[in-house]
Each structure stands twice: as C-alpha cells, then as structure tokens.
Amino acid sequence: MRNTHSFGVSRVLLTAMSAVTMLFLISPILVIIPLSFNSAPFFTYPMPGFSLRWYSEIFGDSSASQMWQRAIFNSFVVGVSSTVLATTLGTLAALGLSQSKWRHKNLVFAVLVSPLVVPAIVSGLGLFYVFAKMQLVGTFWSLILAHAALGAPFVVITVSATLKGFNDTLLRAAAVHGATPLRAFFEVTLPLISPGVIAGAIFAFVWSWDEIVVTLFLATPPQHTIPIRMWSGVRESFNPTITAVATLLIIMAIILMFLVDYLNRRAARYQRALT
C-alpha cells in the first residue's frame, strides 16, 4: 500500500513538472498570439481592444503591405526550392552511405552534417566569398543553393535514422518478383523511408524560413525574406505587425506538425501491410 501511495505521489509530481515545463516552453506563443489582435500600436497587457488592423497591414495595398507580401513570396520561393534540392541530395546521400561498405563512411557522414555545428556567421562568410566569385550574390540562386546546402544535413540525419530499421529482405523479394532497382526504390524503399524524408524536408523548410544570418550576407532588398523583414521591423520600430506575422508562422508550424503526424501514421500502416 505504501509503495502504491509513493508511486501515485511521484506520478503527480512528474505530471506537474511536465505541465510547468510545457507552459514555460509555449508561453512565448501564448503571449504573441493575443498581441497580434491588439488595437493599440504598442505591446501592452491588458489590451485596450480587439482589432485586425495588423493583419490588414500585411495583406493591404499600402507600400508597407507590399513589402511584407514580397517578403512572404521570397520566403516561399527560397524555402520550397531549397527544400526540394536539399531533400533530393540529402536522401541520395543517406541511401549511398547506408549501402556503402567503405570504412571511412562515418567520416563522410560527419562532413555532411558539419554545417549544423559550424557557426552561421562562418557559413555566411564562406558562402559570400564563394558566390561573390561566381557573381551570384544578390540573386535568388545564391539563397536557394545556400539554404539547400545548410538544410541538407537535416535530411541526411532523419533519413539515415529511418534506414537503420529498414529490412533489406523486402528489396530482395521485389527483385525476385522481377522489379527493377528503380521500381523497387519507388515502390518499396521510398514509401518505407518516407517519414524520415518528410521529417527532414520539413526541418529544412522551417530552417530556411527562420534563417537570417546567411541571408543577410547574400540577399539584397529585392530578395529579403520574412526573418530579415521582421528583424528590420524590430530594429527600426516595434511595429505590432510583427506579432501578426509571427502568429501566421505559428499557425503554419502547427499545420506542418499535424501533416507529419498524418504521414507517419500512413507510412506505419503501409509498412504493416508490407510485412
């Protein structure tokens, strides 16, 4: 009875600590979202009134609205393009390393994921020097290539982790039934590793949307993305429009999390069907 009582107390304490930790982590979100509907042109609690004026500042027809819309468009173009490139290259690299018997493949893996540990300002300086030699600074190509190079490590890590539990017997069974290596990849390998591929792609996309240091080195005003626009807004004046943009980014992140959960459950059902 005493052990049962102690277990119950420990469980309550663990639940309480978990709740406090979660509240601490999401408190910035809980603060930002209401402020985006504040009628006052400053950050204050309690809010004097409810208004959608800061969202109209984003989607309106003023010059400031056009700058925000341009930044959103730039972020989508760079984010989607770099994610496609990073996902393709990262998946191929992970597949090559998983099938390789070379004794130095761990060193190659470390080199591939090294951008995650290199300071962003170092990466920015190096990429600026390279792209300046290629006369690509101030173009979308420099941002797409830079974001792809720095986002690919996320894909390499997630796909490599997924391949750890991959059953090679399925590929041999596909070959026995006459499937070519390419067909076996698209019909067996890719569906099974899709959770890792999708997770890596989402990490790469979110990283591209949040990246600011490297973009500052490579972008000119026509290529400014959402993070640079927000940073400029904070530096020049505390415009509450920033809270509306942040709320939209939070909503996008929540949608992506639900998408990952759905795709993971779908992939799990597919794997059970194959086995």
Secondary structure, 3 states (H helix, E strand, C coil): CHHHHHHHHHHHHHHHHHHHHHHHHHHHHHHHHHHCCECCCCCCCCCCCECCHHHHHHHCCCHHHHHHHHHHHHHHHHHHHHHHHHHHHHHHHHHHHHHCCCCCHHHHHHHHHHHHCCCHHHHHHHHHHHHHHCCCCCCHHHHHHHHHHHHHHHHHHHHHHHHCCCCCHHHHHHHHCCCCHHHHHHHHHHHHHHHHHHHHHHHHHHHHHHCCHHHHHHCCHHHCCHHHHHHHHHHHCCCCHHHHHHHHHHHHHHHHHHHHHHHHHHHHHHHHHHC
